[in-house]
Amino acid sequence: MHVKSIYDRSFEENNTPEIAPAMLMHDDVELATYPLRNNTPIIMNKTTNASKNILQFLCFNSPYGGSFFKSLLKLEQKLKGENADMVYLFHVDTSGIGWVKDLIKEGKHIYFLTGNFSKDIFIVKNILVKHNIKYIHAHFAGAKYFFLFNIVKNLYDKQLFIIRHLRNHDKPRGFVSESVRKMLNHIDLYIGCSESVAIEYKKNFKINNEKITHVTNAIDFNRLNKFEKLGRSEYKINESTTVFLLFGFDYLRKGVDLTLEAMDRLVKEGRDVCLLLSLSVNRESIEEKIIDRFDKIPDWLRILNPRDDIASYYNLSDYFISAAREEGFCNALVEAAYCGRPIISSDIPGPQSLDIPHTYMFASEDISGLKNAMVSLITLTDAQKQQIVSDQKEYVVKNFDLDTWANQITNVYKNLN
């Protein structure tokens, strides 16, 4: 297979299949020939892999890396001390995104799939060989990628472990689809992003105890110490107005519809309130839904573009809302607590498992319950609010530290042999 890199102009053709870091360009691809039996690749005898190197596979193309990618960078730093290297493979070409460009400039091992299944098999295989990979750790990945990894595993002559990181609660899709999934996708270990995700996945998919664990997500708090002091006047918000913040890239899953209804009721009761709605994606479709419901963008709503210094939005608001119908962990609740913003959350398993003190919980999809929680926050005294802010920040700093997460993931790798 002939592969070139537009970032490495010195890369030359030779007779050995190679892959150069960063943006991959493919031409004259010849699929290698492997021994077959009944049209199926023969599984090679695996040699013990003394390597500790990890391929992080990411179905992730957010405009900002956020705490998710900061946690991986912290893990990479930790693993270097263990004489292990980390390589990153994105499911699509994300080389045009600013933070990915920065990673490439820093010399990180960054690769991208092409979307051509046959080519991607050999891209992955050559990455494994080039970097002597022992673990594939997949994030946000669907079934087709695990099928791809298992084909590659059969073609790789060393020991390889496939890890799936579970980011949300999930349920089986039906007998036929689950039978196909089990037949095509072998996974050595599942890691839940919270205890509730791991428990529910184990129950729903009948996973053996030794094949599933959990490592609670962590937050890059240093990232939240950098922010711009935004003036309310820039957003046409009065100083006396009570401001709530919501992240809502998914209109239903994130409970945007529920929060809008609760806000509408508060406004009709004469409350001076405003909702900041930050949308990283799907802005046009969500605005359409809002206009369908209210005939216009309500005067009490401000729709915001995403930004990397997300603490700027927390500090512009008074309180944070997570009205989600499903959530594996909810980074934003932890971030808001760190930024000194009392929080409201639906009582679904993910947020409940965070156990952040003084969280104002309401029954999921209960608009009246959400509205009442909002009123409760509005009516807090300064002393009450100060105590909540102090207790919440102390708790999240202690329980959601990046170093702790990196240490726990490192131990997971060590124990998977």
C-alpha positions in Angstrom: 0.0 0.0 0.0 1.4 3.4 -1.0 0.6 6.2 1.5 1.8 9.7 1.6 1.5 12.5 4.1 1.0 16.1 3.1 2.7 17.1 6.4 5.8 15.1 5.7 7.2 16.1 2.3 10.3 13.9 2.8 8.2 10.8 2.9 9.4 8.5 0.1 8.0 5.4 -1.6 9.5 2.1 -0.7 8.5 -1.5 -0.7 7.4 -1.5 2.9 3.9 -0.3 3.7 4.2 2.7 5.9 2.1 5.4 7.4 3.3 9.0 8.0 1.7 11.1 10.8 -1.1 13.5 10.4 -3.1 14.0 7.2 -3.2 10.7 5.1 -3.4 10.8 1.3 -4.0 7.5 -0.4 -3.3 6.5 -4.0 -2.5 3.2 -5.7 -3.8 1.2 -2.8 -3.2 -2.5 -3.1 -4.9 -4.6 -0.4 -2.4 -7.1 1.0 -3.0 -10.8 0.5 -3.5 -12.9 3.6 -4.0 -16.6 3.9 -7.7 -17.6 3.7 -9.7 -20.6 4.7 -13.3 -20.7 3.5 -12.9 -17.1 2.4 -12.0 -16.0 6.0 -8.6 -14.7 7.1 -6.8 -17.3 9.2 -6.3 -16.0 12.7 -2.6 -15.8 13.3 -0.8 -17.2 16.3 -0.4 -14.2 18.6 3.0 -13.4 20.1 2.9 -11.9 23.6 3.0 -8.2 23.4 5.4 -6.6 25.9 4.4 -3.2 24.6 2.3 -0.8 26.7 1.4 1.5 23.8 -2.2 2.7 23.3 -4.2 3.7 20.2 -6.9 6.2 21.3 -9.7 6.0 18.7 -12.0 9.0 18.7 -15.4 9.6 17.0 -15.0 13.2 18.0 -15.0 16.3 15.9 -16.0 19.0 18.3 -14.8 22.6 17.6 -13.1 22.4 21.0 -11.3 19.5 22.8 -12.7 20.5 26.2 -12.2 18.4 29.3 -12.5 15.2 27.3 -9.3 15.7 25.3 -7.6 17.4 28.2 -8.1 14.1 30.1 -6.5 12.2 27.3 -3.5 14.5 27.3 -3.1 14.1 31.1 -3.3 10.3 30.5 -0.6 10.6 27.8 1.6 12.5 30.2 1.1 9.8 32.9 1.8 7.0 30.5 5.1 8.5 29.4 6.3 8.0 32.9 5.3 4.3 32.5 7.3 4.1 29.2 4.2 3.9 27.1 3.2 5.9 24.1 -0.2 7.1 23.0 -1.4 7.5 19.4 -4.6 9.2 18.3 -6.9 8.1 15.4 -9.9 10.2 14.5 -12.9 8.6 12.6 -12.8 11.4 10.0 -10.4 14.1 8.9 -10.4 16.7 11.6 -7.2 18.3 10.6 -9.0 21.6 9.8 -10.1 22.1 13.4 -7.9 24.5 15.3 -7.1 22.4 18.4 -6.3 19.4 16.2 -4.0 21.6 14.1 -2.2 22.5 17.3 -1.7 18.9 18.3 -0.2 18.1 14.9 2.2 21.1 15.3 3.2 19.8 18.7 4.3 16.5 17.1 1.5 14.3 18.5 0.9 11.0 16.6 -2.4 12.0 14.8 -4.1 9.9 12.2 -7.5 9.9 10.4 -9.6 7.3 8.8 -10.8 7.8 5.2 -14.3 6.4 5.3 -13.4 3.7 2.9 -13.7 0.5 5.0 -11.2 -1.6 3.0 -8.5 1.1 3.1 -9.2 1.8 6.7 -8.5 -1.8 7.7 -5.0 -1.5 6.5 -4.5 2.1 7.8 -5.3 0.8 11.3 -3.2 -2.4 10.9 -0.2 -0.3 9.8 -0.6 2.1 12.7 -0.6 -0.9 15.1 2.6 -2.3 13.5 4.3 1.1 13.3 3.7 2.0 16.9 3.7 -1.5 18.4 0.2 -1.0 19.8 -1.2 -3.3 22.5 -4.5 -1.5 23.3 -7.2 0.1 21.2 -9.3 2.4 23.4 -12.4 3.6 21.6 -14.5 6.6 22.5 -18.0 7.4 21.1 -17.5 4.6 18.6 -20.3 2.7 16.9 -20.5 -1.0 16.0 -19.0 -0.7 12.6 -15.7 0.5 14.0 -15.5 -2.5 16.4 -16.1 -4.8 13.4 -13.2 -3.1 11.7 -11.0 -3.5 14.8 -11.7 -7.2 15.0 -10.8 -7.7 11.3 -7.5 -5.9 12.0 -7.0 -7.9 15.2 -7.1 -11.1 13.1 -4.4 -9.6 10.8 -2.1 -8.4 13.6 0.4 -10.9 14.8 0.7 -9.5 18.3 -1.6 -9.5 21.3 -4.2 -6.8 21.1 -6.9 -5.7 23.5 -10.0 -3.7 22.4 -11.6 -1.4 25.0 -14.9 0.4 24.6 -15.5 3.5 26.7 -19.2 3.9 27.5 -20.3 7.5 27.5 -24.0 7.1 27.9 -26.6 4.6 29.2 -27.7 2.2 26.5 -30.3 -0.5 25.8 -30.4 -3.5 23.4 -31.9 -2.8 20.0 -33.6 -6.1 19.6 -32.7 -9.8 19.3 -31.5 -9.8 15.7 -29.4 -6.7 15.9 -27.9 -7.8 19.2 -27.1 -11.2 17.9 -25.3 -9.6 14.9 -23.4 -7.2 17.2 -22.2 -10.0 19.4 -21.1 -12.1 16.4 -19.1 -9.3 14.7 -17.8 -7.3 17.6 -15.5 -8.8 20.2 -14.6 -6.3 23.0 -12.2 -7.2 25.8 -13.3 -4.6 28.3 -16.0 -2.0 28.7 -15.3 1.2 30.8 -18.3 3.2 32.0 -17.8 7.0 32.4 -19.7 6.7 35.6 -20.8 3.9 37.9 -24.4 4.2 36.8 -23.5 3.8 33.1 -21.5 0.6 33.9 -24.2 -0.9 36.1 -26.9 -0.4 33.6 -24.9 -1.6 30.6 -23.9 -4.7 32.5 -27.5 -5.4 33.3 -29.0 -4.6 29.9 -26.4 -6.4 27.8 -25.6 -9.2 30.3 -21.9 -8.5 30.5 -19.7 -10.6 32.8 -18.2 -8.8 35.8 -14.6 -9.2 34.7 -15.4 -7.5 31.3 -16.8 -4.2 32.6 -15.6 -1.6 35.0 -16.0 2.2 35.5 -13.7 5.2 35.9 -15.6 8.3 36.8 -15.0 11.2 34.3 -12.7 14.0 35.4 -12.6 17.8 34.6 -9.8 20.0 33.6 -10.3 22.7 36.2 -7.3 24.8 35.0 -9.2 25.4 31.8 -12.0 27.0 33.8 -9.7 29.5 35.5 -9.3 31.2 32.1 -12.2 33.3 31.0 -13.3 36.6 29.6 -15.4 38.8 31.8 -18.5 39.3 29.6 -20.7 42.3 30.2 -24.4 41.8 30.4 -25.0 44.9 28.3 -23.4 43.1 25.3 -26.3 40.6 25.4 -29.0 43.2 26.2 -29.5 41.7 29.7 -30.3 43.9 32.7 -28.1 43.7 35.8 -31.2 42.9 37.9 -32.2 39.9 35.7 -31.7 36.4 36.9 -29.8 34.5 34.3 -29.9 30.7 33.8 -27.4 28.8 31.5 -28.2 25.6 29.5 -26.1 23.6 27.0 -28.4 22.1 24.4 -26.8 20.7 21.3 -29.6 18.0 21.3 -33.0 19.5 21.6 -34.8 16.6 23.2 -32.0 14.6 24.9 -30.7 17.8 26.7 -34.2 18.9 27.6 -34.1 22.2 25.8 -37.9 21.9 25.2 -38.5 21.4 28.9 -36.4 24.4 30.0 -38.0 26.7 27.4 -41.5 25.7 28.8 -40.4 26.4 32.4 -38.9 29.7 31.4 -42.1 30.7 29.6 -44.1 30.0 32.7 -41.7 32.0 34.9 -42.0 35.0 32.5 -45.8 34.8 32.4 -45.7 34.9 36.3 -43.8 38.2 36.0 -40.3 36.9 36.8 -37.4 38.9 35.4 -35.4 36.0 34.0 -33.2 35.2 31.0 -31.9 31.9 29.5 -28.5 31.6 27.9 -28.6 28.6 25.5 -25.2 27.6 24.2 -25.2 25.4 21.1 -22.1 23.7 19.8 -23.9 22.2 16.8 -27.5 22.0 15.3 -28.2 25.7 15.8 -30.3 26.1 12.7 -32.6 23.1 13.5 -33.0 24.0 17.1 -33.8 27.6 16.2 -36.5 26.3 13.9 -38.0 24.2 16.7 -38.0 27.2 19.0 -39.7 29.4 16.4 -42.3 26.6 15.7 -43.2 26.7 19.4 -43.1 30.5 20.1 -43.5 32.0 16.6 -40.2 33.8 17.2 -37.1 33.7 19.3 -38.4 34.8 22.7 -37.1 38.1 24.2 -35.9 36.2 27.3 -33.7 33.8 25.3 -30.1 34.4 24.1 -28.6 31.8 21.8 -24.8 31.6 22.1 -22.1 30.3 19.9 -19.7 27.8 21.5 -16.4 28.9 22.9 -13.4 27.1 24.4 -13.2 29.3 27.5 -16.5 28.0 28.6 -16.1 29.5 32.0 -17.0 32.9 30.4 -20.6 31.7 30.0 -20.8 30.2 33.5 -19.6 33.6 34.9 -22.1 35.5 32.8 -24.9 33.4 34.4 -26.3 33.1 37.9 -27.4 29.4 37.8 -26.9 26.3 35.6 -29.5 23.9 34.4 -29.2 20.3 33.2 -32.7 19.2 32.1 -31.4 16.1 30.2 -33.5 13.1 29.6 -30.3 10.9 29.4 -26.8 11.7 30.6 -23.9 9.4 31.3 -22.0 11.8 33.4 -22.6 15.5 32.6 -19.4 17.4 32.7 -21.3 20.7 32.8 -22.7 20.1 36.2 -19.2 19.7 37.7 -17.9 22.7 35.7 -20.8 24.9 36.9 -20.2 23.9 40.5 -16.5 24.7 40.2 -17.4 28.1 38.7 -19.6 29.0 41.6 -23.0 28.5 40.0 -25.6 26.6 41.9 -27.0 23.8 39.8 -30.4 22.2 38.8 -30.6 18.7 37.4 -33.1 16.2 36.3 -33.1 13.1 38.6 -31.6 10.7 36.0 -28.9 8.2 37.0 -25.9 10.0 35.5 -26.3 13.3 37.4 -27.5 11.5 40.5 -24.3 9.4 40.7 -22.2 12.7 40.8 -23.7 13.3 44.3 -22.8 17.0 44.2 -24.2 18.6 47.4 -27.1 21.0 47.2 -28.1 19.9 43.7 -31.7 21.0 43.1 -33.2 17.9 41.5 -36.5 17.6 39.7 -38.2 14.6 38.2 -37.2 14.1 34.6 -39.6 15.7 32.1 -41.5 17.4 34.9 -41.8 21.0 33.8 -43.5 22.2 36.9 -40.8 20.6 39.0 -38.1 22.3 37.0 -39.8 25.7 37.3 -40.2 25.2 41.1 -36.4 24.4 41.3 -35.6 27.6 39.4 -37.8 29.6 41.8 -36.0 28.1 44.7 -32.7 29.2 43.4 -34.0 32.7 42.6 -35.2 33.1 46.2 -31.9 32.0 47.9 -30.4 34.5 50.3 -26.8 35.7 49.7 -25.7 33.7 52.7 -27.4 30.5 51.5 -26.0 30.9 48.0 -22.5 31.5 49.4 -22.6 28.3 51.4 -23.9 26.3 48.4 -21.1 27.6 46.2 -18.4 26.9 48.8 -19.6 23.3 49.5 -20.0 22.4 45.8 -16.6 23.7 44.7 -14.8 21.9 47.5 -16.6 18.6 46.6 -16.0 18.7 42.8 -12.3 19.6 43.2 -11.8 16.6 45.5 -13.8 14.1 43.5 -13.2 14.8 39.8 -9.5 15.4 39.5 -7.7 14.7 36.2 -4.7 13.0 37.9 -7.0 10.6 39.6 -8.7 9.7 36.3 -5.4 9.2 34.6 -4.1 7.0 37.3 -7.2 4.8 37.3 -7.2 4.4 33.5 -3.5 3.5 33.6 -4.3 0.8 36.2 -7.0 -0.6 33.9 -4.5 -1.0 31.1 -2.1 -2.8 33.5 -4.7 -5.2 34.7 -5.9 -6.1 31.2 -3.6 -9.0 30.3 
